[in-house]
């Protein structure tokens, strides 16, 4: 079966179009569908080198692409990005322009933000402007020092030969030599005339006497000038010799591979080691930059006395949360209380009689326990083999591990010095101007932090609410120790700052102090 020419051309065109479409889709030049991604926008002052279709990454993992880059009327760049729906961005998220290696292509790195803040929705603009990439390369810093040394040597030679004093001395030498040459010329002319005229010979002799007198008078000054000039020239030559010797020594050491610069020029292993070290430092700094730190402090003002304390209690909390990634964190806690946190000591006593023997007239187990018998109660209390002493500590400490699941976070660890667990839930309120986080904590499972813990063998359960009226300021209210007789409602306020907020505040404080 033969295939005609038209069929061959059609098959060839279909194959060419298929290969073209495969290559286009393979390199991602066109994207057929973006249904699995959310659009966001971010503004930059400068996006040099960043192009459309560039990759968008979070912690080095590709999560989307740059859709469009437009210039606004304000003169900044408006970048529209597409981010996979699997990843969430929060209210203080921002973007950074980065580069793959030293000569690689540029991409967009997204810092997701604080998971405790409201989540951005599809089409939102990142409230914080993006940051441009910063390039720092100081691998050849030693060359700057060598250039500085060569420049100093050149300046020394220049001063030695062209300084104001040296120029004046050379000028005087030339003038003296010129004056001597003129007088010698006069002598020669006089001798020529003396051969034919006695009077001329007499005049020549007079001239010689005059020249001798002049030479006698000016010779010490000429000698002094020549001596000073010779010393200056000698010192300049010595300095130039030392300078060239230093340059030759440096060049020889570099050729022999001695020193850091010599090894860098002559050994490929040294260059590769430095390159590897710089790459490792860069990767470490990138991981450190992705680490999120949140500082949180709030107060709780109780509304009723509890635990045999005369006044209402006031508690304060300072928490530091370290987010290693978007879903896991550590939290350190310092808690203070006006009433104090209970601690106990047991004292074991031995009673002796007048002869030094153990007191055993009445066995402790046989002492009557009738509460109406004051004597029996006193004996039982005074002769107890162990006595309990209770103290109040002003501070308690905690350390917790946390895991985040979208709007819900779980914590486990030490709460106010006792083991427990807690949960935080972000309540959607339908507006970006207000955020509400409710928290339930349960710790001190046997009630050991209460004074009368023998009668209150119940855990410490606490309900706490945080309502953010601003990004960093929130109000607190709830109920403390709900399931015991010490239950008390409370209210207060708190402050929360991320690490970028602290850097901004410290920079403003330092500027004000400097002013």
Buried (B, 14 or more C-beta within 10 A) or exposed (E): EEEEEEEEEEEEEEEEEEEEEEEEEEEEEEEEEEEEBBBBBBBBEEBEEBEEEBBBBBBEEEBBBBBEBEEEEEEBBBBBBBBBEEBBBBBBBBBBBBBEEEEEEBBBBBBBBBBBBBBBEEEBEBBBBBBBBEEEEEEEEEEEEBEEBBEEBEEBBEBBBEEEEBEEBBEBBEEBEEEBEEBEEBEEEBBEEBEEEEEBBEBBEEBBEEBEEEEEEEEEEBEEBBEBBEEBBEEBEEBBEEBEEBBEEBEEEBEEBEEEBBBBEBEEEBBEEBEEEBEEEEEEEBEEEBEBBBBBBBBBBBEEBBBEBEEBBBBBBEBBBBBEEBBEBBBBBBBBBBBBBBBEEEEEEEEEEEEEEEEEEEEEEEBEEEEEEEEBBEBBEEBBEEEEEEEBEEEBEBEBEBEBEEBEBBBBBBBBBBEBBBBBEBEEEEEEEEBBBBBBBBBBBEBBBBBEBEEBEBBBBBBBBBBBEEBBEBBBBBBBBBEBEBBBBBBBBBEBBBBBBEEEEEEEEEEEEEE
